[in-house]
Amino acid sequence: MLSPVDLASFSSPGPLLFDLGPISLRWYGLLIAIAVLVGLLLATRLGRRRGIDPALIADLLPILVLAAVIGARLYYVLLEWRQYQLNWLSALAIWQGGIAIHGALLGGTLAVIVYCRWRKLAFWNLLDVLVPSVALGQAIGRWGNFFNSEAFGVPTDLPWKLSIPPMNRPAPFIDEPFFHPTFLYESIWNLGVLALLLVLFRLGERGRIPLPNGALSCVYLISYSLGRFWIEGLRTDPLCLFSLPPFCEGGLRMAQLMSLLLVAIGALGLWWLYGRRRALPDPGLAAPEGGGS
């Protein structure tokens, strides 16, 4: 059996899992479906331990997925508007690629706020239950980049180098065969984030550490964003602010800017919870601690 390092030393087998005439299945779609399913199973399990009815999480799932997809696509299109200015309808062709995780996080968070207002749930309690599933879903979903031969890093000769076909290489590196497998870096990093969140959840559950509502969400923002900031610096396909791709000359990599912002928000939240010993404001405007069914 090939190890992840051996696997990354070869080129992707391609984006299609199978193609039977008019019926085809892409690896990316399968991985997203798996990520959603295992994320739901994890969230319902953690939710029970936080007093949240699993049915409420199951009802939220389609809303959350739709909002995340819309947010991810809208975020990408707004930053890459030059690609779509002559044909804005092409922005709807999401199957052609072009989504951004920070847009998904924004869209998903708004969906959770609306859902909590509707169902009278404590927002931070529910979000703390969801963020481990988000980290797990990201770890799984990043492998879609491998099969699509996209979102890779700069050229490298490291033993775990990733082979990219010429058609997928950026113009400045057309003669470079091997690149950093940034999809693998982020997948491993997200598994580390997941492990951290689950350990903290368990310690808080046992009363070994104080873990007020919102603390896990803040830890997720900080831990994920620190890794994303580093990994984004390696990538050859950044979304740029006030500059031109491929390398954001004279501007900023938007994902790095967002990562710094999210680290600051997470740190501020932890200071509010542990420094001032006050509960975070609840945008769900609901319910008491525990947020039940």
Kinemage of the C-alpha trace (Angstrom):
@kinemage 1
@onewidth
@group {chain A} dominant
@subgroup {mainchain}
@vectorlist {calphas} color= white
{ca met a 1} P 0.000 0.000 0.000
{ca leu a 2} L 1.347 3.428 -0.946
{ca ser a 3} L 2.086 5.866 1.832
{ca pro a 4} L 0.882 9.488 1.530
{ca val a 5} L 4.468 10.455 0.666
{ca asp a 6} L 4.633 7.892 -2.142
{ca leu a 7} L 1.233 8.978 -3.410
{ca ala a 8} L 2.288 12.623 -3.484
{ca ser a 9} L 5.375 11.701 -5.518
{ca phe a 10} L 3.166 10.799 -8.463
{ca ser a 11} L 0.853 12.872 -10.579
{ca ser a 12} L -2.872 12.830 -9.949
{ca pro a 13} L -4.845 10.032 -11.623
{ca gly a 14} L -7.203 12.743 -12.871
{ca pro a 15} L -10.396 14.398 -11.664
{ca leu a 16} L -12.840 11.709 -12.858
{ca leu a 17} L -13.617 8.714 -10.690
{ca phe a 18} L -15.595 7.179 -13.532
{ca asp a 19} L -17.210 8.315 -16.774
{ca leu a 20} L -20.070 6.301 -18.277
{ca gly a 21} L -21.249 8.404 -21.192
{ca pro a 22} L -23.647 11.021 -19.833
{ca ile a 23} L -22.992 9.857 -16.260
{ca ser a 24} L -19.734 10.808 -14.589
{ca leu a 25} L -18.505 11.222 -11.044
{ca arg a 26} L -15.618 13.439 -10.034
{ca trp a 27} L -13.333 12.679 -7.137
{ca tyr a 28} L -13.921 16.184 -5.775
{ca gly a 29} L -17.665 15.623 -5.601
{ca leu a 30} L -17.236 12.277 -3.868
{ca leu a 31} L -14.814 13.740 -1.342
{ca ile a 32} L -17.147 16.635 -0.551
{ca ala a 33} L -20.015 14.178 -0.034
{ca ile a 34} L -17.857 12.097 2.310
{ca ala a 35} L -16.756 15.229 4.177
{ca val a 36} L -20.374 16.314 4.677
{ca leu a 37} L -21.426 12.860 5.880
{ca val a 38} L -18.629 12.316 8.394
{ca gly a 39} L -18.927 15.936 9.500
{ca leu a 40} L -22.609 15.383 10.245
{ca leu a 41} L -21.861 12.217 12.225
{ca leu a 42} L -19.210 13.992 14.300
{ca ala a 43} L -21.344 17.089 14.896
{ca thr a 44} L -24.373 15.090 16.038
{ca arg a 45} L -22.210 13.074 18.417
{ca leu a 46} L -20.656 16.186 19.952
{ca gly a 47} L -24.014 17.945 19.917
{ca arg a 48} L -25.611 15.309 22.131
{ca arg a 49} L -22.885 15.939 24.680
{ca arg a 50} L -23.673 19.665 24.580
{ca gly a 51} L -27.429 19.164 24.921
{ca ile a 52} L -28.302 19.792 21.272
{ca asp a 53} L -30.892 17.584 19.578
{ca pro a 54} L -29.238 15.740 16.638
{ca ala a 55} L -32.331 16.505 14.535
{ca leu a 56} L -31.538 20.214 14.806
{ca ile a 57} L -28.066 19.646 13.391
{ca ala a 58} L -29.440 17.432 10.612
{ca asp a 59} L -31.977 20.134 9.697
{ca leu a 60} L -29.204 22.730 9.603
{ca leu a 61} L -26.969 20.666 7.305
{ca pro a 62} L -28.519 21.427 3.870
{ca ile a 63} L -28.839 25.117 4.763
{ca leu a 64} L -25.244 25.221 5.936
{ca val a 65} L -23.860 23.433 2.871
{ca leu a 66} L -25.794 25.659 0.455
{ca ala a 67} L -24.726 28.851 2.240
{ca ala a 68} L -21.097 27.707 2.336
{ca val a 69} L -21.054 26.896 -1.389
{ca ile a 70} L -22.669 30.232 -2.306
{ca gly a 71} L -20.288 32.115 -0.019
{ca ala a 72} L -17.244 30.292 -1.374
{ca arg a 73} L -18.179 30.996 -4.981
{ca leu a 74} L -19.240 34.609 -4.439
{ca tyr a 75} L -16.030 35.385 -2.560
{ca tyr a 76} L -13.939 33.945 -5.404
{ca val a 77} L -15.884 35.709 -8.151
{ca leu a 78} L -15.671 39.094 -6.425
{ca leu a 79} L -11.899 38.809 -6.116
{ca glu a 80} L -11.447 37.422 -9.633
{ca trp a 81} L -14.056 39.645 -11.290
{ca arg a 82} L -11.802 40.287 -14.312
{ca gln a 83} L -12.398 36.683 -15.390
{ca tyr a 84} L -16.154 37.240 -15.468
{ca gln a 85} L -16.619 40.877 -16.516
{ca leu a 86} L -17.358 39.956 -20.136
{ca asn a 87} L -19.678 37.096 -19.239
{ca trp a 88} L -21.125 37.313 -15.750
{ca leu a 89} L -23.285 34.235 -16.327
{ca ser a 90} L -20.117 32.141 -16.354
{ca ala a 91} L -19.827 32.940 -12.649
{ca leu a 92} L -22.624 30.411 -12.131
{ca ala a 93} L -20.525 27.593 -13.607
{ca ile a 94} L -19.176 26.449 -10.251
{ca trp a 95} L -18.376 23.007 -11.659
{ca gln a 96} L -15.557 24.659 -13.627
{ca gly a 97} L -13.770 25.462 -10.374
{ca gly a 98} L -13.222 28.604 -8.365
{ca ile a 99} L -14.223 28.559 -4.693
{ca ala a 100} L -12.558 29.964 -1.583
{ca ile a 101} L -12.658 28.524 1.933
{ca his a 102} L -12.883 31.933 3.606
{ca gly a 103} L -16.030 32.665 1.622
{ca ala a 104} L -17.414 29.307 2.732
{ca leu a 105} L -16.684 30.167 6.366
{ca leu a 106} L -18.419 33.533 6.037
{ca gly a 107} L -21.451 32.060 4.283
{ca gly a 108} L -21.679 29.177 6.725
{ca thr a 109} L -21.418 31.462 9.756
{ca leu a 110} L -24.238 33.670 8.481
{ca ala a 111} L -26.368 30.564 7.949
{ca val a 112} L -25.747 29.420 11.530
{ca ile a 113} L -26.688 32.868 12.870
{ca val a 114} L -29.965 32.869 10.938
{ca tyr a 115} L -30.707 29.282 11.969
{ca cys a 116} L -30.060 30.035 15.647
{ca arg a 117} L -32.403 33.025 15.525
{ca trp a 118} L -35.068 30.872 13.884
{ca arg a 119} L -34.736 27.869 16.201
{ca lys a 120} L -33.886 29.870 19.335
{ca leu a 121} L -30.491 28.247 19.884
{ca ala a 122} L -27.363 29.530 21.591
{ca phe a 123} L -25.089 30.446 18.688
{ca trp a 124} L -21.689 29.849 20.287
{ca asn a 125} L -22.707 26.518 21.777
{ca leu a 126} L -23.796 25.282 18.352
{ca leu a 127} L -20.753 26.730 16.582
{ca asp a 128} L -18.406 25.004 19.030
{ca val a 129} L -20.058 21.713 18.101
{ca leu a 130} L -19.645 22.428 14.371
{ca val a 131} L -16.034 23.628 14.130
{ca pro a 132} L -14.433 20.181 14.648
{ca ser a 133} L -16.525 18.947 11.711
{ca val a 134} L -15.363 21.925 9.652
{ca ala a 135} L -11.718 21.026 10.322
{ca leu a 136} L -12.387 17.376 9.449
{ca gly a 137} L -14.246 18.363 6.281
{ca gln a 138} L -11.385 20.606 5.207
{ca ala a 139} L -8.872 17.801 5.760
{ca ile a 140} L -10.893 15.496 3.508
{ca gly a 141} L -11.924 18.072 0.917
{ca arg a 142} L -8.358 19.253 0.273
{ca trp a 143} L -7.663 15.929 -1.432
{ca gly a 144} L -9.955 17.119 -4.195
{ca asn a 145} L -7.180 19.566 -5.107
{ca phe a 146} L -4.858 16.606 -5.580
{ca phe a 147} L -7.165 14.877 -8.038
{ca asn a 148} L -7.765 18.159 -9.887
{ca ser a 149} L -4.023 18.997 -9.976
{ca glu a 150} L -4.732 22.445 -8.534
{ca ala a 151} L -3.899 24.638 -5.528
{ca phe a 152} L -0.307 23.378 -5.428
{ca gly a 153} L 2.786 25.216 -4.262
{ca val a 154} L 5.982 26.492 -5.815
{ca pro a 155} L 8.525 24.119 -7.393
{ca thr a 156} L 10.463 21.843 -5.053
{ca asp a 157} L 12.797 18.829 -5.077
{ca leu a 158} L 11.734 17.550 -1.655
{ca pro a 159} L 11.129 13.783 -1.435
{ca trp a 160} L 7.364 14.317 -1.159
{ca lys a 161} L 7.209 16.493 -4.271
{ca leu a 162} L 4.042 16.442 -6.346
{ca ser a 163} L 4.165 15.930 -10.111
{ca ile a 164} L 1.909 18.328 -12.020
{ca pro a 165} L 1.057 17.837 -15.723
{ca pro a 166} L 2.185 20.684 -18.036
{ca met a 167} L -1.388 21.758 -18.798
{ca asn a 168} L -1.916 22.615 -15.118
{ca arg a 169} L 1.351 24.439 -14.497
{ca pro a 170} L 1.427 28.248 -14.257
{ca ala a 171} L 3.279 29.935 -17.114
{ca pro a 172} L 6.358 30.965 -15.077
{ca phe a 173} L 6.883 27.316 -14.088
{ca ile a 174} L 5.931 25.540 -17.284
{ca asp a 175} L 9.264 23.667 -17.347
{ca glu a 176} L 9.141 22.685 -13.675
{ca pro a 177} L 7.751 19.159 -13.136
{ca phe a 178} L 7.531 19.004 -9.325
{ca phe a 179} L 5.763 21.243 -6.813
{ca his a 180} L 4.957 21.501 -3.108
{ca pro a 181} L 1.825 19.410 -2.342
{ca thr a 182} L 0.133 22.199 -0.420
{ca phe a 183} L -3.123 20.232 -0.436
{ca leu a 184} L -1.333 17.618 1.703
{ca tyr a 185} L 0.154 20.226 4.037
{ca glu a 186} L -3.249 21.739 4.675
{ca ser a 187} L -4.939 18.367 5.050
{ca ile a 188} L -2.423 17.302 7.706
{ca trp a 189} L -2.630 20.693 9.409
{ca asn a 190} L -6.423 20.460 9.588
{ca leu a 191} L -6.192 16.995 11.135
{ca gly a 192} L -3.965 18.566 13.780
{ca val a 193} L -6.551 21.301 14.334
{ca leu a 194} L -9.245 18.630 14.659
{ca ala a 195} L -7.190 16.718 17.241
{ca leu a 196} L -6.614 19.913 19.243
{ca leu a 197} L -10.314 20.787 19.243
{ca leu a 198} L -11.373 17.291 20.305
{ca val a 199} L -8.831 17.217 23.141
{ca leu a 200} L -10.026 20.608 24.395
{ca phe a 201} L -13.660 19.511 24.059
{ca arg a 202} L -12.934 16.424 26.163
{ca leu a 203} L -10.967 18.327 28.799
{ca gly a 204} L -13.725 20.905 29.077
{ca glu a 205} L -16.359 18.187 29.303
{ca arg a 206} L -14.493 16.578 32.205
{ca gly a 207} L -14.073 19.907 33.963
{ca arg a 208} L -10.290 19.874 33.725
{ca ile a 209} L -10.203 23.231 31.953
{ca pro a 210} L -12.757 26.034 31.782
{ca leu a 211} L -14.319 25.947 28.310
{ca pro a 212} L -17.057 28.565 27.963
{ca asn a 213} L -19.220 28.714 24.851
{ca gly a 214} L -17.242 30.199 21.970
{ca ala a 215} L -13.802 29.126 23.189
{ca leu a 216} L -13.504 26.234 20.737
{ca ser a 217} L -14.582 28.466 17.862
{ca cys a 218} L -11.887 30.991 18.769
{ca val a 219} L -9.251 28.247 18.985
{ca tyr a 220} L -10.311 27.017 15.546
{ca leu a 221} L -9.978 30.507 14.049
{ca ile a 222} L -6.468 30.899 15.441
{ca ser a 223} L -5.116 27.411 14.793
{ca tyr a 224} L -6.493 27.006 11.271
{ca ser a 225} L -5.496 30.519 10.221
{ca leu a 226} L -1.895 30.197 11.404
{ca gly a 227} L -1.431 27.170 9.177
{ca arg a 228} L -3.273 28.710 6.256
{ca phe a 229} L -1.117 31.848 6.431
{ca trp a 230} L 2.049 29.764 6.060
{ca ile a 231} L 0.681 27.426 3.380
{ca glu a 232} L -0.782 30.281 1.331
{ca gly a 233} L 2.701 31.750 1.006
{ca leu a 234} L 3.747 28.631 -0.922
{ca arg a 235} L 0.876 28.548 -3.392
{ca thr a 236} L 1.113 29.581 -7.033
{ca asp a 237} L -2.577 30.516 -7.441
{ca pro a 238} L -3.353 33.108 -4.760
{ca leu a 239} L -6.369 35.389 -4.809
{ca cys a 240} L -4.895 38.876 -4.790
{ca leu a 241} L -5.969 42.216 -3.391
{ca phe a 242} L -5.003 45.399 -5.277
{ca ser a 243} L -2.579 43.517 -7.509
{ca leu a 244} L -2.365 41.017 -10.317
{ca pro a 245} L -1.822 37.270 -10.183
{ca pro a 246} L 0.003 34.959 -10.337
{ca phe a 247} L 2.083 36.093 -7.358
{ca cys a 248} L 0.361 39.257 -6.081
{ca glu a 249} L 3.208 41.594 -6.992
{ca gly a 250} L 2.652 44.913 -5.304
{ca gly a 251} L -0.345 43.661 -3.354
{ca leu a 252} L -1.568 41.213 -0.751
{ca arg a 253} L -2.567 37.592 -0.808
{ca met a 254} L -6.170 37.772 0.288
{ca ala a 255} L -6.083 34.461 2.167
{ca gln a 256} L -3.125 35.669 4.225
{ca leu a 257} L -4.875 38.926 5.024
{ca met a 258} L -8.022 37.050 6.060
{ca ser a 259} L -5.939 34.647 8.130
{ca leu a 260} L -4.391 37.509 10.088
{ca leu a 261} L -7.837 39.010 10.633
{ca leu a 262} L -9.251 35.695 11.886
{ca val a 263} L -6.290 35.177 14.234
{ca ala a 264} L -6.960 38.631 15.683
{ca ile a 265} L -10.691 37.899 16.067
{ca gly a 266} L -9.973 34.551 17.732
{ca ala a 267} L -7.426 36.084 20.102
{ca leu a 268} L -9.828 38.891 20.996
{ca gly a 269} L -12.543 36.333 21.693
{ca leu a 270} L -10.298 34.323 24.015
{ca trp a 271} L -9.228 37.486 25.821
{ca trp a 272} L -12.898 38.409 26.283
{ca leu a 273} L -13.734 34.949 27.640
{ca tyr a 274} L -10.714 34.373 29.865
{ca gly a 275} L -9.289 37.846 30.460
{ca arg a 276} L -12.538 39.659 31.156
{ca arg a 277} L -14.399 36.484 32.148
{ca arg a 278} L -17.477 37.510 30.213
{ca ala a 279} L -19.652 35.574 27.776
{ca leu a 280} L -19.366 36.415 24.099
{ca pro a 281} L -22.328 38.368 22.674
{ca asp a 282} L -24.742 35.868 21.130
{ca pro a 283} L -25.867 36.851 17.599
{ca gly a 284} L -28.461 34.091 17.810
{ca leu a 285} L -30.198 36.114 20.534
{ca ala a 286} L -31.280 32.886 22.135
{ca ala a 287} L -31.109 30.917 24.882
{ca pro a 288} L -29.410 30.173 27.940
{ca glu a 289} L -26.204 28.273 28.362
{ca gly a 290} L -26.457 24.829 26.798
{ca gly a 291} L -28.683 25.849 23.950
{ca gly a 292} L -30.730 22.652 23.841
{ca ser a 293} L -33.504 21.495 21.602
